[in-house]
Structure formats: structure tokens, C-alpha cells
């Protein structure tokens, strides 16, 4: 079983980087990109308005925190709002494709996840959804915390409080863990999205939310 301890390693990098370059976050609700040499792009799809917007904003905070360290890996992120509405999300997914996303993370809403999966698969792009509890095809993995931590990691809670003035919830922590794990696997296994997802089949990611696993289609 592959075990990944990415959260703590990433945090150590972030603390050093933050002291040197200052805090940076995703700006706005719809688009985010960073000014560094880009080597890979990860699309982020969340309901930032409409139904389940509160959950979307929680996940957004976790993605923002992870994105701090991913800059040093040459990873850019591009975020769009799905509104938890498949009709609206279709254009949002198209924009992620146009932006050159190599993998898309997020979704949250099952109906949007199904729409995104279908449209992304047609372009050879894998989807990693956040805890929707379902999987449809070989082009999708569903991330969840198999063994939840009794309490979120202290350093993550402190960091979240410093940045946002409030304690994080489990979804913020899961989003942080999943984006970190996806970026690591994408960096190490570039070029084949189906092979990328196969790596998730045997992964245990020891993150700030607990032990994160990935459901894949059988």
C-alpha cells in the first residue's frame, strides 16, 4: 500500500516560503492563476454560489492553502464556479478544458460531478471529486477520508485561523489534502490520466484530515 505524508512536508515548505514571499491566495470566485513558471495546470470546480455554496467556500479555503506550496512545484490552479447546477457547470467545465487543465478536482455536487466527468473524459482529462460517494467510469476518482482524525492537525487549524479568522471544518482539510495528493501524483506520473488514477487506487494519503483514500470504478 502506497503511503503519502504530503501534508506535513508541504506545510514545512510553506512556512519557509511564506516568510520569504508573503501570503498569496486565489483571487475572486471564478479564476485563479499564479505568476511563476508553469509546468502543470490543475482545474478546480466548486459551487461558490447557489446551492451548497457554504461547502464550496469551505473547500475553496483548503484549496487556497494547498496552492500556497504548489507554486514551488510549478503548479498553477484555475478555479470556476459550478453553482451546483449542471446546465451552468457545462460552460464552467469548458473553461477548465480551455485553460489546459491536466486534471480537475472538486465538484462536490453529484449532478455536477457526473456532467463534469462525462465532458472531461471526452478530452482525456480525469476528475477527482470530493466525497460525493459515487463513481461512474474509469476517468473519475472520488476522494474521502477513510479514517477521520479525532481532531484536525493543530498546525493546520492555527494556519487557517491566521488566514481566515475562523477554525477550519473537515471539508477545508479534505480539500487541502486532496489537492496536495493530486499535485504530487500528477508531477510524478505526467502524461497518462488513467494511469494517474490507478496510482490513487492503492494510495493512503496521511493528511491533516486523517487518512485519505480514493474510490475508483471497478
N, C-alpha and C positions, 0 to 999 in steps of 0.2 A: 504494500500500500504506500503510495507516494504521500509524504507529509510535508507541508509547507508552513513555515513560520514567518510569513512575509510581513505581517502587521508590525511586529516589533522591529524588524530590520528596517522597514520603510520609515517608521517613526524616528529611529535614530538618525537616519539621513535627513529627515525633515527638520529636526531640531537644529542640526548644523546649518542647513540651508536657510532656515527662517532667520537665524541670527545674522547671516550674511546678506540676504537679498530682501528680507521683509516679507510680510504676508501678502499672498495673492489668492484671489478666488475667482470662480466663474462669474462673469458679469451678465446681468439680465436674465430673463426667463427662457430665452429661446436659443441663444448661440453662445458658445464659449470656445476660444482658441487661445493658445499661448505663443509668445514671441521667442521661440527657441528653434533650433534646428530640428525639424520634424522628421521622424523616422517611421512612425506608425500613428494611425488615427483610430480612436475608439468613439463610436457614436453612443450617446446617452438619450434614452427615450423615457420620459416620465410625465405623469399627469400633474402639471404645475398649476392648472386651473380646472374648474369644473369638478366633477365627482372624483373623490379621493385625492383632492389637491393637497390636503394636510399630509397624507402619506407621501405624496410626491415631493413635497418640500423637505420632509424628513430625510428621504433618500438623497435628495439633492445636496444636503449638507454633508452627508457621508461621502458622496462623490467629490465634492469640492475639497474635502480634507485629503482624500487619497490623491487627487490631482496635484496637490502641492509637491509631492515627491516624484510623481511620474514625469514631471518636466525634465528631471535629471536623466531619465531613461530615453529621452527623445520621443515621448508620447504626448500627442495632442488629444483633446477631447472636444466634442461638438454636441451640444445639448439642445433638444427640441421638446416642445410641449405636446403631449398627445391628447390632452383634455379628457382622457379616458373615453374617447369617442372614436370608434373605428373609422367613420367617414372623415373626420378631421385628421385622424392619425395617418391616413394614407398619404397625404401630402407631406406630413412630418417625416415619415419613413423615406419618402422620395428624396427629401433634402439631406437625410443622413447618407443615402447612397451617393448623391451628387457630391457630397463633401469628401468622399473617398474613405468612408468608414470600413475598416477591415473586420470589425465585429461590432455588434450593437448590444448594449447592456441596459437593463431596466424593465420597461413595460408595466409591471405591477398589475394592470387590469387584464384579466384573462382574454377578453374580447379583442383588446388591442394587441396582446401578445400573439394571438392567432393570426391576425391581419398582418402584423409585422413579420412573423415567421414566414408566411407564405410569400410575401413580396421580397424579403431579403434573400430567401433561399433561391429565388429565380435569378438572383445576381451572384450566387455563390457566397453569401455572407451569413455567418452564424449569428444566432440570437441567444443571449444568456439572460433569462428573465429572473426577476426577483420574487421568489416564493409564491408563485401562482398555483402550485400544487398539481400542475398538469404538463404533459409533454405530448407533442404530436408527431414530429418527424426527426430524422437524424440531423437536422440542421438547428436543433434547439436543445439547450440545457436549461434546467430550472434550478436556481441556487437556493439553498435553505440552510438553516443552522440545525444540524442533526443533534448536537449536544450543546444546548444553550449554556453559556457561562452563568454561574449563580449571580454574578454582577458584572457589568461591562468593565473592561480593563480601566484601572484608575487613571492611567496617563491619558487614555482616550477621553474619559469624562472631563478631566481637567482641561485638556486641549479644546474640546467642544465648548465648555463653559467660557473659556477665554475668548473664543472666536464669535460665539453666538449668544452668550449671556444666559444660557439655559443648559440643563443636563440633556444628553442625547437619549434617544429611545433605541429600541432594538433594531428598527429599520435603518436608522442612520449608521449604526455599527455594521449591519449586514452589507449595506451599500459600500461602505469603506472597504470591507473585507473582499467583496466580490470584484470590485474594480481593480484592487491590488492584485488579486489572483489572476484575473483575466489578462492584465497587462504583462505579468510575468510569463504566463504561458504563451501569449502572443509573441513576445520578444524571443522566447526560446524555441518556438515552433512556427515561425512565419511561413506563409505560403500555402497552407493546406487547412482550411477551416474545419473540414470533417475530422482530420487528424487532431486538430486543436481540441475539439470536443471529446475525442477519445481519451485525451490526457485527463480531462475532468472526470471521466468515469471512475478513475482509481485515485483521485486526489482527496486528501484530507487537508484542508487549509485551517491552520490553528490561528485564528484571528481574534480581534477584540470582542466579537460577539459570541465566541465559542468555537466549536468545530464545524466548519462549513463544508457541505457536500453538494454534489450536483446530480440531479436526476437527468437521465438521458433515455431516449426512446430505445426500446429493446429490439 
